[in-house]
């Protein structure tokens, strides 16, 4: 009687063993799925954090540019006269970037600390010096021309003219970086050019027709020309930086970008100090401070906060260049075109003529056309990668590729 019972139990034991083996196989099959899900969640989290940083950097660019421009105009509005001082505060605050530079270098240490890799393509010291000095001198000249424009022009007109820097960037990139002129790019160039040219016909704020009106018209033309030249120089700097990243510096990492920003700022600051002392404007700074309408303390605070806010703008630009691209950084800067004129109407009582409104609409239209072309290029690039049968990494979006790094 016992043997049949044992025989009856055998299938049960075998059945339990089979179930255990089946469960083990199911668990093994679930491991890759769980790993893929956790990896996807990590990538999504990194992309989310990255977009938060992009939003913060964009806020630095938009708010920094608007506030610094208004403070710069306030300096001249309340009794400031030194164009070299107005230039110096735009670039002399670069030491604020050093803790930012150090913090991000410490937060992303090299993977192999014990290995010293000698790159044969690393640029020589003389070539690096040439790049930094050239860019620094151009930046100093741009800032000086911008100060002249800020001195002679209403701040709303100045900001609208500065939108032409996007057109100049495309123009110089065509020759230096092989940018292709598509219908959208050409449309953007035409619109941004017209938006600046129509401001030449901006009516005078007062109805007088005496010699003072002629003198103010002359100053307006000088300010207009200097601002256009400054915008052209800024577009040239961006194109030269892109060329240097590609041909000389061989990369666009955070360290490389920060090196360019800091060293060119050092050169620009030295050049501006030489101009300040050579012109003799430094002799009248004490008298200028005493005669400032808002008081000596406000004079110092104005210049100090202008320098700090311009560096916040620089942090935003550097962050956007590192997280996205130099094109995106420049596009966000131009996106602030309607902000400054509206604030100028409120703060400085600038008059918003019909010509200014037309110029603003044309500038925004040109900006949208320029950005849309690069959106089309990126979309075509991604579709081409997926059609070539690349793996998931190759066909993933740029955000996912940077998040995986």
PyMOL commands that set and color helices and strands:
alter all, ss='L'
color gray80, all
select helices_A, chain A and resi 2-77+83-107+125-152+155-162+165-176+183-201+211-248+254-279+281-290+296-323+326-335+337-347+354-387+392-395+398-403
alter helices_A, ss='H'
color red, helices_A
deselect
rebuild
show_as cartoon
